[in-house]
Amino acid sequence: MKSSSINDTPICNNFKKTNQTMVHSHPR
């Protein structure tokens, strides 16, 4: 199980949406 708390944060959600292309470029 990864950091569920961080994933639950709205900031992470926004970051994922804003960096959707970046995530595809270099997935963590």
N, CA, C and O atoms as a GROMACS GRO file, in nm:
protein
  112
    1MET      N    1   0.084  -0.122   0.000
    1MET     CA    2   0.000   0.000   0.000
    1MET      C    3   0.087   0.126   0.000
    1MET      O    4   0.174   0.143   0.085
    2LYS      N    5   0.062   0.212  -0.095
    2LYS     CA    6   0.141   0.336  -0.101
    2LYS      C    7   0.080   0.444  -0.010
    2LYS      O    8  -0.017   0.417   0.062
    3SER      N    9   0.135   0.561  -0.012
    3SER     CA   10   0.082   0.670   0.073
    3SER      C   11  -0.060   0.706   0.031
    3SER      O   12  -0.081   0.789  -0.057
    4SER      N   13  -0.155   0.643   0.096
    4SER     CA   14  -0.296   0.671   0.062
    4SER      C   15  -0.333   0.812   0.107
    4SER      O   16  -0.414   0.880   0.044
    5SER      N   17  -0.272   0.854   0.217
    5SER     CA   18  -0.302   0.988   0.271
    5SER      C   19  -0.266   1.095   0.168
    5SER      O   20  -0.344   1.186   0.144
    6ILE      N   21  -0.150   1.083   0.108
    6ILE     CA   22  -0.106   1.183   0.009
    6ILE      C   23  -0.197   1.178  -0.114
    6ILE      O   24  -0.229   1.281  -0.173
    7ASN      N   25  -0.238   1.058  -0.150
    7ASN     CA   26  -0.325   1.043  -0.267
    7ASN      C   27  -0.462   1.104  -0.239
    7ASN      O   28  -0.532   1.148  -0.330
    8ASP      N   29  -0.499   1.104  -0.112
    8ASP     CA   30  -0.630   1.156  -0.074
    8ASP      C   31  -0.631   1.309  -0.076
    8ASP      O   32  -0.736   1.371  -0.086
    9THR      N   33  -0.514   1.368  -0.067
    9THR     CA   34  -0.505   1.515  -0.063
    9THR      C   35  -0.551   1.574  -0.196
    9THR      O   36  -0.522   1.518  -0.302
   10PRO      N   37  -0.623   1.684  -0.192
   10PRO     CA   38  -0.672   1.750  -0.314
   10PRO      C   39  -0.557   1.804  -0.399
   10PRO      O   40  -0.567   1.812  -0.521
   11ILE      N   41  -0.449   1.841  -0.331
   11ILE     CA   42  -0.333   1.895  -0.404
   11ILE      C   43  -0.277   1.790  -0.499
   11ILE      O   44  -0.247   1.819  -0.615
   12CYS      N   45  -0.264   1.670  -0.449
   12CYS     CA   46  -0.212   1.560  -0.532
   12CYS      C   47  -0.306   1.537  -0.651
   12CYS      O   48  -0.262   1.513  -0.764
   13ASN      N   49  -0.435   1.544  -0.624
   13ASN     CA   50  -0.534   1.523  -0.729
   13ASN      C   51  -0.518   1.630  -0.836
   13ASN      O   52  -0.520   1.601  -0.956
   14ASN      N   53  -0.504   1.753  -0.792
   14ASN     CA   54  -0.490   1.864  -0.886
   14ASN      C   55  -0.359   1.849  -0.964
   14ASN      O   56  -0.353   1.873  -1.084
   15PHE      N   57  -0.257   1.808  -0.893
   15PHE     CA   58  -0.126   1.793  -0.956
   15PHE      C   59  -0.133   1.685  -1.064
   15PHE      O   60  -0.077   1.700  -1.173
   16LYS      N   61  -0.202   1.578  -1.032
   16LYS     CA   62  -0.215   1.468  -1.129
   16LYS      C   63  -0.288   1.515  -1.253
   16LYS      O   64  -0.250   1.481  -1.365
   17LYS      N   65  -0.394   1.593  -1.232
   17LYS     CA   66  -0.472   1.641  -1.346
   17LYS      C   67  -0.391   1.743  -1.426
   17LYS      O   68  -0.392   1.742  -1.549
   18THR      N   69  -0.322   1.830  -1.354
   18THR     CA   70  -0.242   1.933  -1.422
   18THR      C   71  -0.121   1.871  -1.491
   18THR      O   72  -0.081   1.914  -1.599
   19ASN      N   73  -0.065   1.770  -1.427
   19ASN     CA   74   0.054   1.704  -1.486
   19ASN      C   75   0.017   1.570  -1.545
   19ASN      O   76   0.094   1.474  -1.538
   20GLN      N   77  -0.100   1.563  -1.604
   20GLN     CA   78  -0.143   1.435  -1.663
   20GLN      C   79  -0.046   1.393  -1.772
   20GLN      O   80  -0.007   1.276  -1.781
   21THR      N   81  -0.007   1.488  -1.855
   21THR     CA   82   0.086   1.456  -1.964
   21THR      C   83   0.222   1.421  -1.906
   21THR      O   84   0.290   1.331  -1.955
   22MET      N   85   0.262   1.494  -1.801
   22MET     CA   86   0.393   1.469  -1.741
   22MET      C   87   0.397   1.327  -1.684
   22MET      O   88   0.496   1.256  -1.697
   23VAL      N   89   0.287   1.289  -1.621
   23VAL     CA   90   0.282   1.154  -1.562
   23VAL      C   91   0.303   1.050  -1.671
   23VAL      O   92   0.370   0.949  -1.650
   24HIS      N   93   0.246   1.076  -1.788
   24HIS     CA   94   0.262   0.981  -1.899
   24HIS      C   95   0.406   0.983  -1.949
   24HIS      O   96   0.459   0.882  -1.994
   25SER      N   97   0.466   1.100  -1.940
   25SER     CA   98   0.604   1.115  -1.987
   25SER      C   99   0.699   1.035  -1.898
   25SER      O  100   0.782   0.959  -1.947
   26HIS      N  101   0.684   1.052  -1.768
   26HIS     CA  102   0.771   0.978  -1.675
   26HIS      C  103   0.689   0.932  -1.554
   26HIS      O  104   0.681   1.002  -1.453
   27PRO      N  105   0.628   0.814  -1.566
   27PRO     CA  106   0.546   0.759  -1.457
   27PRO      C  107   0.628   0.729  -1.332
   27PRO      O  108   0.743   0.686  -1.341
   28ARG      N  109   0.567   0.752  -1.216
   28ARG     CA  110   0.644   0.728  -1.092
   28ARG      C  111   0.634   0.581  -1.058
   28ARG      O  112   0.690   0.536  -0.958
   0.00000   0.00000   0.00000
